C-alpha cells in the first residue's frame, strides 16, 4: 500500500457496510439478466470497463453473460486519465495506462461499466475516450452503485443499487482482484 493510500484511509471512517460479497454477486447476476433482456441477447454486445474496478466488474459480467447466452462477449478496458476535465488536479504527472480498448466497438452495443456513478464526470470522460476508438451503435452505462449528486446529465441504464449519500461520504467498492476482499462500504471523511 502506498503512503498516499494509507494517509487517505486514515482520514476516512467506516460508517456502514452496504454490500457483502454474496450481495455483490447477486447484484451482478441481476444486472446480467437486465443487460441480456434489454439488448435482445448478447450477439451485438461489447463490455468496456472503466479503469480500475470497472474493468474487473466488466470481466465478471462478460463471463456471466457468456455462461447464460453460450456466446463469447468481448470485454475491453478504458483508461480515461487524459479525457478528464480535472486533469490539472490529479498531480503533475498522471499515470496513463494502455490506451487501446482491446475490442472492436464500431457498430456494437457497448456497455460502459464502472463501480460508482457520482457526478457523471467519469462517464463523460469515458464516452470521449470511447468515441476516439470508433462509433458504437449504442452506448449504455452499467454501475454497481449510483450515489447521486450529478453535475452532468448522466444516467445509468443498469444500476446495482442506489445509495443516498452526503457530499462528505464516499462509497468504497472493494473487489478481490484489487483489494483482496469483497464488499461495498460507506465511509466519511474524519473532521
N, C-alpha and C positions, 0 to 999 in steps of 0.2 A: 504494500500500500504506500502511496506517495505521501510526502509531508503535507501536501495541499489537501489530499483526500482525508487524511487524519484530522487536519485542522477543521475541515468542513464538517466532518462527523461530530467533532467535539462541540461545535457550535449549534448542533441540532439536538432536539429532544423528541424521542418517540412518543406519540400520543396514542396511537392505536394500530393494530394490525387489521388491515381491510380485507385481505385475501390470503388464504393459506395455499400451499402447493396444490392441494386437491381442488380448491375453488378456482385457481388459475386454470388448471387442466379442464375442468367442466366448462368454464367460460370459453376457452379456446374451441372446445367441441361444438358449443352452441354457435359461435361465430363462424366456424367452418360450414355448418349446415345453412346458415343465413347467406353466406357468400355463394355457395353452390346453388341455392334456390334463386337468389336474385340475379345470377349470371347464367341461368339455364345450363348448369353443369360446369365442367372445367375446361372444355375444348379451347376456348379463346383466352383463358386466364394466364396472367403472369403476376407473381407477387414480388414486390420490391420493398425490402426492409430499410428503414432509415437508421443509419448507424447511431447508436450502438445496439441497444437492446431490441430495437425494431427488427434488426436482421435475424436475431435468434427466434423472435416470435414468428416472423415470416417463414423461416425454415420449418418450424413446428407446424404451422398452418398448412404449408405446402405438403408435408409428409402425411398429414391427416386427410387432406383432400385427395391425395393420390391413393390412399388406402380405401377411401369410400368410392371414388369415381373410377378407379383402376386405370388411370391415365396420369402420366407424369405432369407436374405443374412446374414450369420454370420459376426459380427463385433467385432474385438478384439482390444487390445491396447498393445503397446510395450514400455517399458522403456529401453532406450539404455545406460543409465549412465555408467554401468560397462563395456560396449563394446567400449567406446570412446577411441580414441588414444591420446586425450588431457586431460585425467582424472586428471593428476597432476596439470593442470592449473585451474581446477574447484574449488579449495579450499581444505582445509584439510579434510572435511567430506562431500562428495557429498551425497545429499539426494536421495536414491534409492526407487522408487515406487515398487508396487507389480510386481513380475517378470513374472507371468503367463499371457499368451496372452488372454486366456479366450475362445478360439475357437480351434477346431482341424484344423491343417494346412496340414498334410500329404496327398499327392495326390490331393490337391486343387490348383486352380489358385488363387494365393494370390496377391492382390493389396495392396502394401505399400502406405500409404497416409501421406503426410506431407504438411505443409503450404508453405515453401520456400525451393527451391533447390539452393544451393550456391556452396560450394567447393566439395560436394559429400561425405564428411566425415561422416555426419549424416547417409546417406543412407548406407554406408559401415558398419557402426556400427549396423544399424538396420538389415541388412542382416545377420551379425554374430549372433545377438540376435535371429533372426527368425529361423535360422537353428539349434540353440540349442534346439528348441522346436519341431522339426520334419523336414520332407523333402517334401516341396510343389512340385507339378507338374511343376509349373511355377511361377515366381515372376515378377511382373510389378510394376512400380513406377508411382504414380499419385501425382502431386503437383499443388497447386493453382498458385504459381509464380515461374518461373525459372529466376534467375537473373544473370546467367553466372558465370565466374571466377572459373571454375572447377579446382581442384587439383588432382582429381582422375577420371578415365574413367567411369563416371556415367551419364546416360541419362534417362530422364523420358519418358515413353511411352504416358502418358496423361498429358498435360500441359494446365493450365488455361490461363496463359498469360506469355509471355517472356518480361522481362524488362531489358534493358541495364543499368547497374549501374557502378559507380566507386567503388573502394575498401573502400572509406570513407563514402559511402552511405549505408543505411540499409533499408531493406524492413520490415515494421512493419505491420503484419496482426493482426487485432483486430476482435475478434469474440464475439458475445453477450454472449455466455456461459462462457467466461473467463473475458472479458473486459467491458461487459455491453454496448457495442457499436459495430457497424459492418462496417468496412472499411479497405482498404489497403492503407498505407501511404508510401511515400518515404521520409526518414529523413536522415540527415547527422550529423556527429559529429561537435560540435562547435569548432572553432580553438582557 
